[in-house]
Amino acid sequence: MRFMIIVKANADTEAGVMPPESLIAAMLDYNQELAAAGVLLDGSGLKPTSQGWRIRYEGDERRVIDGPFTETRELIAGYTLIQVGSREEAMEWSRRFPNPHGPGAPAEIEVRPMYELADFPPSPSIERMGAMS
């Protein structure tokens, strides 16, 4: 089972403020533990939305909307992708996730299971997707 640990953005992450060395070290320690346990698939921080864009779909039209985006509570600053045997194991790992905004700072992470091909009913498209991996 794959899970994404989603780090919520705040004003500092949106301003492009780099984390202090102590937080980078704590995240490295955590990621090394994940890697040693064989559950780390990927993880990275995201640059501020001022460097990104959104695509808005309106009927058949697509419109590019340049960042920045203002509602930081809805934005993602980074993620860690893990593959574990159960929801409980994912919860155990996520409880150990370092505070992404530093010790004592208000912060929130969100953990979401990812769809697996087995979650979808069999179809030609799902077979094609399975052949890609």
ZIURDA-V315726 format. One record per helix or strand. SS is the DSSP state (@ for helix, = for strand). FROM is the first residue (numbers start at 0). TO is the last residue. If there is no record, write none. Layout:
BEGIN
<<SS;FROM;TO> <SS;FROM;TO>>
END
This chain:
BEGIN
<<=;1;7> <@;10;13> <@;20;35> <=;39;44> <@;48;50> <=;52;57> <=;60;65> <@;71;73> <=;75;82> <@;86;94> <=;108;112> <@;116;118> <@;123;131>>
END
